[in-house]
Every structure is written in C-alpha cells, then in structure tokens.
Amino acid sequence: MNRYLSPCLLSAALVAALLLGCSAIQADESASGHTASVQDDPKAGFVPIFDGESLNGWYAVGGNAEYAAVDGAIVGSGDRINQNTFLRTEATYSDFEFRCRFRFVRHANSGIQYRSHQRANDAGEAVGRVYGYQYELDPSDRAWTAGLYEEGRRGWLQNVEGEDNAHKRAALKRDDWNEVVIRCEGNHIQTWLNGVQVADYVDEADEALAEGFIALQVHSGQNAEIHWRDLRIKELGE
C-alpha cells in the first residue's frame, strides 16, 4: 500500500473528519440540553453584581430572614421566618443573561427574583410586597427548581411536573452547588439548571414585566440557609 495519501484522498478525508466532528458536537449539545448561551465562556461580557465581600448594591426587604456576605457567598438564613424575605439589587435590569451558583445548607424553599418590583404604599413609595418573575429553588421531593413562577401575582407560569419533565427535576443537586442561568430577551424567558433547559416561555400577557430588580428569596414558614455565589450578569442589547 502507498504510504502517502494523494491530495484528492487527503481532502476527502479531511472533509469527512470535519463533518463527523460537527455531527458529534451537535449530538452532544442536543443530548445535554445546552444552548449556545449556556456554552459560551462564562466570563465573556459578564460583570459581577456581588463583590464577594459585602452587600453593597443590595438591601433586604420583607420578613425577618437575614443576609450576610460570608466566605465569598451571600448567605440567606433564618429560623421560623415570618414572611417571604428578599435581598434585592438597587439596580434594575431589562434584557439580560444572569448566572450564579447556589446550594442548600438547610433544605428550604427559596428562589431568585428577576424583573421584579415592590408594590407602592399610599404615598406612592415602592416599599410593599415584592412581585415579579422567580426562578424557583425547590429542594423538596417535588423538585421544581428552575421552574417559572410569578411571585405576588399570577403564580406558576411554567412548572416542572409530569414524566416529560423528569430529566429536568433530576438535574438538581440537593447537597452540592448548582449552576443557574436565566435569560430574558423581550418577552422570551428561559432558564437552565446545571446545563439542562427547564423553562422556555413567551409571556404574552398584558401584565408581562419588561424590567425590574434581581433578588434572592428566603421563603416564609421554615428554618432555612441558602448560599449563592458568582453572581454575574450580561446585559443584552445593541
């Protein structure tokens, strides 16, 4: 056999290898549930919204849960929490991709608010109940983490029930760090949990929210401790 490939045979071999490689990548993406936005370099275009040392740029509203910056993470905790408590950003965001990691230390319901607001009091001050979209954090057997809930108004917009969603529920790591991606562009809302897409929703309602703050929730009626870290955001637009 000739030890050298002719130019024609070499070109054909290269084309075949390239096509095979592309097919393998596409198959891997399809199987994992990833999309381009999740596979991008996590640092590309993102800016931190938590400095790792303080709660500058954030403040707590609602109930009696407490928040602190501890060892590079935001820790939300409390015993017998009297009402839903939120640590919210001073800044608001419209179209964006948000990423962070979280873990449950004491298993309790929680959430990540986005495009959220506070109801106004009689004087017109926005100091009341928080409402807006929520990325559910659910360590219970129901395991609806990353489902789309609207706090304070419409409730569940896209949950994670049924056999068709079993792979989404299985993505949760109850006793380890989990990767969060939330992407809002126009009225299109998408969420991922550990690389698995969970919510994909177009909000066509008149009350759809176009912008608002981000907040970390500790739910009422329980003893809780949740940690969040590596909070960062990339604003989308022109």
Secondary structure, DSSP 8 states (H G I E B T S, - for coil): --SS--HHHHHHHHHHHHHHHHHHHHHHHHHHT--HHHHS-TTTT-EESS-SS--TTEEEEESS-EEEEETTEEEEEESS--S-EEEEESS-BSSEEEEEEEEEEE---EEEEEEEEEEE-TTS-EEEEEEEEEEEE--STT--TT-EEEETTTEEEE---SGGGHHHHTT--TTS-EEEEEEEETTEEEEEETTEEEEEEE--STT----BEEEEEE-SSS-EEEEEEEEEEEE---
